[in-house]
Amino acid sequence: MSSKAIQLRSRWRRNSRLLRLGARVGLGHAGTSARKVFAGAERKEQLSRSRELKSAQQVADELGNMKGALMKVGQMASYLDDGLPEPMRVALSQLQSNAPPMAVELVHIEIERELGRPINEIFVEFDDEPIASASIGQVHRAIIRLADGTEKAVAVKVQYPGVGEAIDSDLRTADLLGAMLAFGFKSLNPEDMVAEIKDRLREELDYENEAKNQQMFADFYRNHPFIHVPEVLHEYSTKNILITELVTGHTFAEVCEWSQEQRDMAGEAIFRFVFRSLYRFRAFNGDPHPGNYIFHGDGRVTFLDFGLIKHFTQDEMLMFQSMVKAAVIDDDMDAYRRVIEDAGMLQLDAPFTTEECGEYFSHFYEPVRESRVMEWSGAYATSIVRHTFDRTSAIAQYATVPKSFVFIQRINLGLYALLGQLRSSGNYRRISEELWPMTNASASTPMGEAEAKWLASRD
């Protein structure tokens, strides 16, 4: 059988279920008008009904046009573009289209099919206008009636029908993904990196897994003074539907226009969340993104989207800590080189001096190498990305990204980009010393003092 015939058969298999589901659109729901609940809720954009996806087949076709899994990778890298090599930037630019919203009728069908009841029995009110969209689903406001008769405002995340099949099909032939990654590292064998990304993207399709991840973070950060994770309503969530408490506040774009003091606190909250999560229970969101934060002022931030979580082993965390200790705390480049060689990050006996190695890798630790006020900027964040993908560097030709480092690197690059956009400032060396297990320093800021009290109340 020819390769074209195989591709056509695969596409037919993927779409057959979608065609059956799409045929149901309109039956029992035709003519249903969008109920305008939550009167007075601010909407910055009024979505165009003419571009709604009215059937599961249309969703599948749209996902196919956007190249499924690769579109997700493009979205993940969308705000790092300025620092990426030109070939990679051109490739990713083709993968960042946003899907139009699903039609109300299709959203209702998906919810009722998953939860097994008519939508008006599940919700007191349901806002048919989505408040957010992502690469694999969209989010709606609703008020749900709980089993005890009380009512609660919730966010309802509905997965696009067929997105799992579309992405899984792409992941089986992700050659372009490996080729894009290889642009950055001459010595890179992309197999491990592609395998790691495949595993995480497949996990993201499972909303039951996301619910478990989100609950883990919500439990850990409960009653934290400035970090909040919405609670999950597990009894109303499924593999394709995720319902959590609804949180309102300010967007990342709005915060970027706030005062320096407010931006400093917002940046500190995000930084502490990243590394407190990483060092305390060895897990973090592998997709830091401006849309995943809701801001409330005075440093308080709600964190969203826990589908792409990377869990690290104890050995992996000890390795990361050894790198920080050697490069930053002890300033011992001989020890640092041994650590990254043992980790597979640098080729053994690469033909350059340890001093040259230190000069190259120290750029990544610049924000925490000295106890000083660090002023983040977009230019610095871009310089880090360019440094990472600098194919002209002699050292970069012998460096690679082992599987365990794929999402650590993604977390760091994403965090630096976000802090650069916020233009935050602060003494991040002293903040880091509070978070590093090998230093565990006393609080250096008012937010640190509040967090220290919270930690003491947990122990």
CORGISUL-V26423 format. One record per backbone hydrogen bond with DSSP energy under -1.0 kcal/mol. NH is the residue of the N-H (numbers start at 1). CO is the residue of the C=O. If there is no record, write none. Layout:
# CORGISUL-V26423
NH;CO
NH;CO
This chain:
# CORGISUL-V26423
6;2
7;3
8;4
9;5
10;6
11;7
12;8
13;9
14;10
15;11
16;12
19;15
20;16
21;17
22;18
23;19
24;21
25;22
27;24
30;26
32;29
37;35
41;38
51;48
52;49
53;101
59;55
60;56
61;57
62;58
63;59
64;60
65;61
66;62
67;64
68;63
70;67
72;68
73;69
74;70
75;71
76;72
77;73
78;75
80;77
83;80
84;81
89;85
90;86
91;87
92;88
93;89
94;91
95;92
103;53
107;103
108;104
109;105
110;106
111;107
112;108
113;109
114;110
115;111
116;112
121;118
122;118
123;119
124;143
125;143
127;141
131;139
132;139
134;137
138;158
139;132
140;156
142;154
143;125
144;152
145;122
146;150
149;146
152;144
154;142
155;244
156;140
157;242
158;138
159;240
160;136
163;160
166;162
167;163
168;164
169;165
170;166
171;167
172;168
173;170
178;174
179;175
180;176
181;177
182;178
184;181
188;185
194;190
195;191
196;192
197;193
198;194
199;195
200;196
201;197
202;198
203;199
204;200
206;203
207;239
210;206
211;207
212;208
213;209
214;210
215;211
216;212
217;213
218;214
219;215
220;216
221;217
224;221
228;301
233;243
234;232
236;233
237;234
238;241
242;157
244;155
245;231
246;153
250;295
255;251
256;252
257;254
258;255
263;259
264;260
265;261
266;262
267;263
268;264
269;265
270;266
271;267
272;268
273;269
274;270
275;271
276;272
277;273
278;274
279;275
280;276
281;277
283;277
284;310
286;308
292;289
294;302
295;250
296;300
300;297
301;226
302;294
303;228
304;292
310;284
312;282
317;313
318;314
319;315
320;316
321;317
322;318
323;319
324;320
325;321
326;322
327;323
328;324
329;324
330;325
332;326
336;332
337;333
338;334
339;335
340;336
341;337
342;338
343;339
344;341
345;340
346;340
347;398
350;347
352;350
357;353
358;354
359;355
360;356
361;357
362;358
364;361
365;362
368;365
372;370
374;426
376;424
381;377
382;378
383;379
384;380
385;381
386;382
387;383
388;384
389;385
390;387
391;389
398;395
400;345
405;402
406;403
409;405
410;406
411;407
412;408
413;409
414;410
415;411
416;412
417;413
418;414
419;415
420;416
421;417
422;418
423;419
424;419
426;374
428;426
431;427
432;428
433;429
436;432
439;436
440;436
441;433
449;445
450;446
451;447
452;448
453;449
454;450
455;451
456;452
457;453
458;454
459;455
